Amino acid sequence: MNGRRILVQIVKIAVSVGLIAFILHRLSPEHLLADLSRANPWQLVSAAVIFFVSVVLGAFQWHFLLKAGGIDLPVMKTCKVYFVGMFFNNFLPAGIGGDAVKIYDVTRVGNDPHHVFAVTVLDRIIGIAGLCVLALAASLALLAGEGLPHLRLYIFIFAGCVAPVLALVMNRKLSRGVRRLFGKITLWGLGGRFDAVFRHLGEFRRLRMLLVRLTLLAIAVQFLRVVTHVLVALSLGVAVTNLNFIQFFVFVPLLGLIMILPISINGLGVREGAGILLFAQIGFSKEQALLMELITYAIMVMVSLIGGFFFVQRSFERKREIEPQEVRNDV
C-alpha cells in the first residue's frame, strides 16, 4: 500500500513538472521577465492582505461549525489550527493533508474523530457551495450581457457541483440511502465509520439557518479570493474592466474546481495551464495569465507560512511541557 502511494505521488510530481516545463517552453522568456519587472509591489501587498483576511474568515466558518457541533474551542485556538492545516495543505504532496492535521489537532484534546471529520467535511461542502453560488451569479449576469464562450457549460458545471452536495446534507432520504450504500463496506470497518460520519452530518439539518449564514460567509471568503487574483492581475499592468471583473468570478472558481482533481501536486501545472486557456479568452497574454496564477499561488504559500510558525511554536511549547515531567519521573 505504501509503495502504491509513493508511485501515485511520483506520477503527480511528473505531471506537475511536465506541465510546467511544457508551458514555459511555449512562452517568451523576454515577455515573462518584462511583465514580472512591471509588477506593482503595493498591489501585491494588498492582494496578500486580502487573502489573509479570507483565511481568517474561513477559520471563523470552521469555528462556528465546530461550536454548532458541540466542539467548543477558543476562537484563537481554532484560527491557529486552521492556519496550521493550511500550511500542511501547501507543503504536503496531498491536498487533504492539512485537513488530516486539523482533525488530529482537534481530536487530540478529547473530541470524537468521526464528529470532527464530519464537521470538516461539511466545512468543505459549504466552501464549494459558496464558490459555486458566487460563480453561478456571475455566469447568469454574463449570460444576460456579452457572455463568454462555453458559458452555458460553465453554468452546468457549477450547478452540477452545488446541487448534489447540498441535497446530500439537507435531504434525509438521500442521506439515508447513501449511508446504507457505504454501510455495506466491511473492509477495515469503513462501513461503520461512514455511518458515524453521516450520522453526525445529519445533526446539522436542524440548523438550516446557521448553514445559510455560513454559506453567505463562504461566499464572502471566495469573493475575497477572487479579488486576490484581480489585484495580482492589476499589479502586472493588466487593464481589468468592469466586464473582466465579473469574468474573474467565473474563471477563478473553475480553476478552484479543476484543482480538486488529484492528478498533480496541489494543482501545480494544471492550474497554470487551465488559467492560460481561460484568461486568454478575455485578452490576457499567456505570460500574464501564467504570472498571475504563479504569483497568486506564491501569496497563498506565504500566508500559509503563518501556520508553519504556529506549528513550530506549538512544538516548542509541548517540548517545554514534557521536559519537567521527565525530570519529575527521574527524581
C-alpha positions as CSV (number, residue, x, y, z in Angstrom):
1,M,0.0,0.0,0.0
2,N,2.8,2.4,0.9
3,G,4.5,1.5,-2.4
4,R,1.4,2.3,-4.3
5,R,1.0,5.7,-2.6
6,I,4.7,6.5,-3.4
7,L,4.0,5.6,-7.0
8,V,0.9,7.9,-7.1
9,Q,3.0,10.8,-5.7
10,I,5.8,10.2,-8.2
11,V,3.2,10.3,-11.1
12,K,1.7,13.5,-9.7
13,I,5.1,15.2,-9.4
14,A,5.9,14.1,-13.0
15,V,2.5,15.6,-14.2
16,S,3.2,18.9,-12.4
17,V,6.8,19.2,-13.6
18,G,5.9,18.1,-17.2
19,L,3.1,20.6,-17.5
20,I,5.1,23.5,-16.1
21,A,8.0,22.6,-18.5
22,F,5.6,22.4,-21.4
23,I,4.0,25.8,-20.5
24,L,7.4,27.5,-20.1
25,H,8.6,26.0,-23.4
26,R,5.7,27.7,-25.2
27,L,6.2,31.2,-23.6
28,S,8.5,34.0,-24.3
29,P,11.1,34.4,-21.5
30,E,11.6,38.1,-22.5
31,H,7.9,38.9,-22.2
32,L,7.7,36.9,-19.0
33,L,10.6,38.9,-17.4
34,A,9.2,42.2,-18.7
35,D,5.8,41.6,-17.2
36,L,7.3,40.5,-14.0
37,S,9.5,43.6,-13.8
38,R,6.4,45.8,-14.0
39,A,4.7,44.2,-11.0
40,N,3.5,46.8,-8.6
41,P,4.6,45.7,-5.1
42,W,1.9,47.7,-3.2
43,Q,-0.8,45.9,-5.1
44,L,0.8,42.6,-4.4
45,V,0.9,43.5,-0.7
46,S,-2.8,44.4,-0.9
47,A,-3.5,41.1,-2.5
48,A,-1.7,39.3,0.3
49,V,-3.7,41.2,2.9
50,I,-7.0,40.4,1.2
51,F,-6.1,36.7,1.0
52,F,-5.1,36.8,4.7
53,V,-8.5,38.2,5.6
54,S,-10.2,35.4,3.6
55,V,-8.2,32.8,5.5
56,V,-9.3,34.3,8.9
57,L,-12.9,34.3,7.8
58,G,-12.5,30.7,6.6
59,A,-11.2,29.9,10.1
60,F,-14.3,31.5,11.7
61,Q,-16.5,29.5,9.3
62,W,-14.9,26.3,10.6
63,H,-15.1,27.5,14.2
64,F,-18.8,28.2,14.0
65,L,-19.4,24.7,12.6
66,L,-17.3,23.1,15.4
67,K,-19.2,25.1,18.0
68,A,-22.6,24.1,16.5
69,G,-21.5,20.5,16.6
70,G,-20.7,20.8,20.3
71,I,-16.9,21.1,19.9
72,D,-16.1,24.2,21.9
73,L,-12.6,25.6,21.2
74,P,-11.4,29.1,21.8
75,V,-11.5,31.2,18.6
76,M,-7.7,31.9,18.7
77,K,-7.1,28.1,19.1
78,T,-9.3,27.4,16.1
79,C,-7.6,30.0,14.0
80,K,-4.1,28.6,14.8
81,V,-5.2,25.1,14.0
82,Y,-6.8,26.3,10.7
83,F,-3.6,28.1,9.7
84,V,-1.5,25.0,10.6
85,G,-3.8,23.0,8.4
86,M,-3.4,25.4,5.5
87,F,0.4,25.2,6.0
88,F,0.3,21.5,5.6
89,N,-2.1,21.7,2.7
90,N,0.6,23.7,0.8
91,F,3.6,21.7,2.0
92,L,2.4,18.1,1.9
93,P,2.0,16.4,-1.5
94,A,-1.6,15.5,-0.9
95,G,-4.0,18.5,-0.7
96,I,-6.1,16.9,2.0
97,G,-3.0,16.6,4.4
98,G,-4.0,19.9,6.1
99,D,-7.5,18.6,6.9
100,A,-6.0,15.5,8.4
101,V,-3.7,17.7,10.6
102,K,-6.7,19.8,11.7
103,I,-8.8,16.8,12.6
104,Y,-5.9,15.3,14.6
105,D,-5.3,18.5,16.5
106,V,-9.0,18.8,17.5
107,T,-9.4,15.1,18.4
108,R,-6.2,15.2,20.4
109,V,-8.0,17.2,23.1
110,G,-10.7,14.5,23.6
111,N,-13.2,15.0,20.7
112,D,-14.7,12.2,18.7
113,P,-12.7,11.9,15.4
114,H,-15.8,10.9,13.4
115,H,-17.5,14.0,14.7
116,V,-14.6,16.3,13.8
117,F,-14.2,14.6,10.4
118,A,-17.9,15.2,9.7
119,V,-17.7,18.9,10.6
120,T,-14.5,19.3,8.5
121,V,-16.3,17.6,5.5
122,L,-19.3,19.9,6.0
123,D,-16.9,22.9,6.1
124,R,-15.5,21.8,2.7
125,I,-19.0,21.3,1.3
126,I,-20.1,24.8,2.4
127,G,-16.9,26.2,0.8
128,I,-17.6,24.5,-2.5
129,A,-21.3,25.6,-2.3
130,G,-20.2,29.2,-1.7
131,L,-17.8,29.1,-4.6
132,C,-20.3,27.7,-7.0
133,V,-23.1,30.1,-5.9
134,L,-20.8,33.0,-6.5
135,A,-19.8,31.6,-9.9
136,L,-23.4,30.9,-10.9
137,A,-24.4,34.5,-10.0
138,A,-21.6,35.9,-12.2
139,S,-22.4,33.4,-15.0
140,L,-26.0,34.4,-15.1
141,A,-25.0,38.1,-15.1
142,L,-22.8,37.5,-18.1
143,L,-25.5,35.4,-19.8
144,A,-27.7,38.5,-19.8
145,G,-24.9,40.5,-21.3
146,E,-22.0,39.8,-23.6
147,G,-21.4,36.4,-22.3
148,L,-18.4,34.1,-22.7
149,P,-17.6,31.1,-24.9
150,H,-18.9,27.9,-23.3
151,L,-20.8,29.9,-20.6
152,R,-23.7,27.5,-20.5
153,L,-21.3,24.6,-20.0
154,Y,-19.8,26.5,-17.0
155,I,-23.3,27.1,-15.6
156,F,-24.0,23.4,-15.9
157,I,-20.7,22.5,-14.1
158,F,-21.4,25.0,-11.2
159,A,-25.0,23.8,-10.7
160,G,-23.9,20.2,-11.0
161,C,-21.3,20.7,-8.2
162,V,-23.5,22.5,-5.8
163,A,-26.8,20.6,-6.1
164,P,-25.7,17.1,-5.1
165,V,-23.6,18.1,-2.0
166,L,-26.4,20.3,-0.7
167,A,-29.0,17.7,-1.4
168,L,-26.9,15.1,0.5
169,V,-26.6,17.3,3.5
170,M,-30.2,18.6,3.5
171,N,-32.2,15.7,2.3
172,R,-32.8,13.0,4.9
173,K,-33.9,10.2,2.4
174,L,-30.9,10.7,0.1
175,S,-28.5,10.8,3.0
176,R,-30.1,7.6,4.5
177,G,-29.7,5.8,1.1
178,V,-26.0,6.8,0.9
179,R,-25.5,5.7,4.5
180,R,-26.9,2.2,3.6
181,L,-24.7,2.0,0.5
182,F,-21.5,2.9,2.3
183,G,-22.6,0.9,5.4
184,K,-22.2,-2.4,3.4
185,I,-18.4,-1.8,3.1
186,T,-16.8,-4.2,5.6
187,L,-13.1,-3.6,4.7
188,W,-11.2,-2.1,7.7
189,G,-14.5,-1.2,9.4
190,L,-15.1,1.6,6.9
191,G,-18.9,0.9,6.8
192,G,-19.3,1.7,10.5
193,R,-17.1,4.8,10.2
194,F,-19.0,6.2,7.2
195,D,-22.2,5.6,9.1
196,A,-20.9,7.5,12.1
197,V,-19.8,10.4,9.9
198,F,-23.2,10.6,8.1
199,R,-25.0,10.5,11.4
200,H,-23.1,13.5,12.6
201,L,-23.7,15.3,9.3
202,G,-27.4,14.6,9.8
203,E,-27.4,16.5,13.1
204,F,-26.9,19.8,11.2
205,R,-30.2,19.5,9.2
206,R,-32.0,21.1,12.1
207,L,-29.6,24.1,11.9
208,R,-30.6,25.3,8.4
209,M,-30.4,29.0,9.2
210,L,-26.9,28.5,10.5
211,L,-26.0,26.7,7.3
212,V,-27.4,29.5,5.2
213,R,-25.4,32.1,7.2
214,L,-22.3,30.1,6.9
215,T,-22.8,29.7,3.1
216,L,-23.1,33.5,2.9
217,L,-19.8,33.7,4.9
218,A,-18.3,31.2,2.4
219,I,-19.4,33.4,-0.5
220,A,-17.6,36.3,1.2
221,V,-14.4,34.2,1.6
222,Q,-14.5,33.1,-2.1
223,F,-15.2,36.7,-3.1
224,L,-12.0,37.9,-1.4
225,R,-10.0,35.1,-3.0
226,V,-11.2,36.1,-6.5
227,V,-10.3,39.7,-5.6
228,T,-6.8,38.5,-4.7
229,H,-6.5,37.3,-8.3
230,V,-7.8,40.6,-9.6
231,L,-5.2,42.6,-7.6
232,V,-2.4,40.4,-8.8
233,A,-3.6,41.0,-12.4
234,L,-3.7,44.8,-11.8
235,S,-0.2,44.6,-10.3
236,L,1.1,43.1,-13.6
237,G,-0.4,46.0,-15.6
238,V,-3.4,44.2,-16.9
239,A,-6.3,46.6,-17.6
240,V,-9.3,45.0,-15.8
241,T,-12.6,46.4,-17.0
242,N,-15.9,46.0,-15.2
243,L,-16.8,43.2,-17.5
244,N,-13.4,41.5,-16.9
245,F,-14.1,41.8,-13.1
246,I,-17.3,39.7,-13.4
247,Q,-15.5,37.2,-15.7
248,F,-12.9,36.6,-13.0
249,F,-15.8,35.3,-10.8
250,V,-16.4,32.6,-13.4
251,F,-12.8,31.7,-14.2
252,V,-11.3,31.6,-10.7
253,P,-14.0,29.2,-9.4
254,L,-13.4,27.0,-12.4
255,L,-9.7,26.8,-11.5
256,G,-10.7,26.0,-7.9
257,L,-12.8,23.1,-9.1
258,I,-10.1,21.9,-11.5
259,M,-7.6,21.9,-8.7
260,I,-9.7,19.3,-6.8
261,L,-8.8,16.7,-9.4
262,P,-6.0,14.6,-7.8
263,I,-3.7,14.5,-10.9
264,S,-0.9,16.8,-9.8
265,I,0.9,18.2,-6.8
266,N,-1.5,20.7,-5.2
267,G,-2.8,21.6,-8.7
268,L,0.6,22.9,-9.9
269,G,0.8,22.9,-13.6
270,V,-2.9,22.1,-14.1
271,R,-3.9,25.4,-12.5
272,E,-1.5,27.4,-14.7
273,G,-2.3,25.6,-17.9
274,A,-6.1,26.0,-17.4
275,G,-5.5,29.6,-16.3
276,I,-3.8,30.4,-19.6
277,L,-6.6,28.8,-21.6
278,L,-9.3,30.6,-19.7
279,F,-7.9,34.1,-19.4
280,A,-6.6,34.2,-23.0
281,Q,-10.4,34.4,-23.8
282,I,-10.5,37.9,-22.3
283,G,-7.3,39.4,-23.6
284,F,-4.6,38.2,-21.3
285,S,-1.3,37.2,-22.8
286,K,0.0,33.7,-21.9
287,E,2.7,35.3,-19.9
288,Q,0.3,37.5,-17.9
289,A,-2.0,34.5,-17.2
290,L,0.9,32.3,-16.0
291,L,2.4,35.0,-13.8
292,M,-1.0,35.8,-12.3
293,E,-1.5,32.2,-11.3
294,L,2.0,31.6,-10.0
295,I,2.1,34.9,-8.0
296,T,-1.3,34.2,-6.5
297,Y,-0.1,30.7,-5.5
298,A,3.0,32.2,-4.0
299,I,0.9,34.6,-2.0
300,M,-1.2,31.6,-0.7
301,V,2.0,29.8,0.3
302,M,3.5,32.9,2.0
303,V,0.3,33.5,4.1
304,S,0.3,29.8,5.0
305,L,3.7,30.2,6.5
306,I,1.9,31.8,9.5
307,G,0.6,28.3,10.1
308,G,4.2,27.0,10.0
309,F,5.1,29.5,12.7
310,F,2.2,28.3,14.9
311,F,3.2,24.7,14.4
312,V,6.8,25.3,15.4
313,Q,5.7,27.5,18.3
314,R,3.4,24.7,19.5
315,S,6.1,22.1,19.2
316,F,8.4,24.1,21.4
317,E,5.6,24.6,24.0
318,R,4.9,20.8,24.1
319,K,8.6,20.1,24.5
320,R,8.8,22.5,27.5
321,E,5.7,20.8,29.0
322,I,7.3,17.3,28.6
323,E,10.7,18.2,30.0
324,P,9.6,19.0,33.5
325,Q,7.5,15.8,33.6
326,E,10.7,13.8,32.6
327,V,12.7,15.5,35.4
328,R,10.0,14.5,37.9
329,N,10.0,10.9,36.7
330,D,13.8,10.8,37.0
331,V,13.5,12.1,40.6
